[in-house]
């Protein structure tokens, strides 16, 4: 069970307790789970009972005890312990590897990983000025809102424009001057304008230059966005994706494919190496948190970007994913005389999961995810 899945499980338990009349609270949009603090136990913990206690009119420990039986019954949870003033601590099944589960989830969902229903049924009318940055931000917001089950239209001073997405392409249809309020919640979207025309940067670098800064920050329209070096965040994101795809091609030439599993040879091949055979060079041990956290956080970031109409949050998170995966890519393929093993298949699966997140995020920003760079 991944942290995202555990968060959904806790949220489901809260909804059940509310539906059955044991709690009288507004169900939160999300529940945060993290590593247990001092005095905690297990792999994860949450303070949701403390957050709900005042609204429920009950002590936090009482709220926690109401939720505990529902959580223990959930698949993948071995035990739930209430500690301190009301923290819920989770011990997952001993055979469960959250990182493997996360990789499997991403592989199963593909670029729909992170999509949800946080904005299901909601319609937003984005009112923007006739300015290039506002137009680009609005287009990205429409894409991101759609991932959470919502729908957005774009309003201009002279009328309404509906943005539809089909086959990865955005089509804008302009309409007459009907009242914006008729088409959903009216949201003024007025980021700081671009200081100059970004078109000379080309479509991808121009969109990144306009979307990566926070709306209140003035975008930089400079050639730095075109330079292929570490100091360019767009380059790092696109390079990480291209490197993942390159590793997949290299693995195919070596005759193996991705398969989730333990990342280190000692775990993947318990029989070990015969005493008379010199061990092959081993890649450095991979610690799950380095990649697990940014990949498992992606759905939360996507929801926040949709809820707050902030594509910059998604852009910055893609940089975080790229920076986490790039050092890992050096140990994916066999080194020297090393033969492909279950560990290499697992590392490739993890790398490809990161590549899927990068490709999906770039697509939502309207930026190409290259196979070669």
QUIPE-V743516 format. One record per pair of residues at least 24 apart in sequence whose ideal C-beta (glycine too) atoms are under 6 Angstrom apart, sorted by the first residue. I is the first residue (numbers start at 1). J is the second residue. D is the distance in Angstrom with one decimal. If there is no record, write none. Layout:
# QUIPE-V743516
i/j/d
I/J/D
I/J/D
This chain:
# QUIPE-V743516
i/j/d
1/76/3.7
1/92/5.7
2/98/5.2
2/101/5.3
2/102/4.4
2/296/5.3
3/33/5.3
3/296/4.9
4/296/5.3
4/299/5.3
6/33/5.1
6/44/5.8
7/31/4.9
7/33/5.2
9/74/4.9
10/46/5.8
10/48/5.9
13/67/4.9
13/70/4.0
13/71/5.3
16/70/5.7
17/66/5.4
22/66/5.1
23/56/5.2
25/52/5.0
25/55/4.4
25/56/5.0
36/89/5.4
39/83/5.6
39/84/5.7
40/83/5.6
40/89/5.0
41/81/5.6
41/89/4.9
42/89/4.5
42/90/4.9
42/91/3.9
43/92/5.3
44/90/4.7
45/87/5.3
45/89/4.6
46/88/5.2
47/87/5.8
49/86/4.1
50/86/5.2
60/85/5.2
60/86/2.9
61/86/4.5
64/88/5.4
99/288/4.4
99/292/5.0
100/260/4.8
102/295/5.9
102/296/5.6
103/260/4.4
103/349/5.1
103/350/5.5
103/353/4.7
104/260/5.1
106/353/4.1
106/356/5.5
111/360/3.7
114/298/4.9
114/299/4.0
114/302/4.3
115/147/4.5
116/148/5.4
117/149/4.2
118/148/4.4
118/303/4.8
119/145/6.0
119/148/4.1
119/149/5.4
119/150/3.1
119/306/5.8
120/149/3.5
122/150/4.4
123/151/5.1
123/184/3.0
124/152/4.3
124/184/5.3
124/185/5.3
124/187/5.5
125/153/5.3
125/155/5.2
125/180/4.7
125/183/4.6
125/184/4.7
125/186/4.9
126/152/5.6
126/154/5.0
126/187/5.4
126/189/4.8
127/155/4.2
127/180/6.0
127/188/5.2
128/189/4.8
131/193/5.0
132/194/5.7
133/191/5.3
133/193/5.6
133/194/4.6
133/210/4.6
134/191/6.0
136/207/5.7
136/210/4.7
137/191/5.3
138/189/5.6
139/170/5.6
140/211/5.7
140/311/3.9
140/365/5.5
141/309/4.9
143/364/4.8
144/305/5.1
144/306/4.7
144/364/5.5
145/306/4.9
147/302/5.9
148/303/5.9
148/306/4.3
153/183/5.1
155/180/4.5
191/215/3.8
192/218/4.9
194/219/5.3
194/221/5.8
196/221/5.0
201/225/5.6
204/367/4.8
204/368/5.4
207/366/5.3
207/367/5.5
208/234/4.4
211/311/4.9
211/315/5.2
211/365/5.6
212/315/4.4
214/312/5.1
233/319/4.6
236/322/4.7
237/318/4.9
237/319/6.0
237/322/4.5
238/370/5.8
238/373/5.8
239/373/5.5
240/322/3.9
240/325/5.4
240/326/5.3
241/355/5.4
241/358/4.4
241/359/5.9
241/369/4.9
242/370/5.2
242/372/5.9
242/373/3.8
243/329/5.3
244/351/5.0
244/355/3.4
245/371/4.8
247/332/5.0
247/351/5.8
250/333/5.5
251/348/5.3
254/340/5.6
256/340/4.3
256/345/5.7
258/345/5.9
258/348/4.1
258/349/3.8
258/352/5.2
259/345/4.1
259/349/5.8
260/349/4.6
261/342/5.4
261/346/3.9
262/346/5.9
263/346/5.2
263/347/5.6
264/343/5.8
265/341/5.9
265/343/4.5
268/342/3.8
268/343/4.1
269/341/5.8
280/338/3.9
281/335/4.9
281/336/5.5
281/338/5.8
283/331/3.2
290/324/5.6
291/324/5.2
294/320/4.9
294/321/4.7
294/324/4.9
298/357/5.3
314/361/5.6
318/358/6.0
318/361/4.5
321/354/5.9
321/357/5.6
321/358/6.0
325/354/4.1
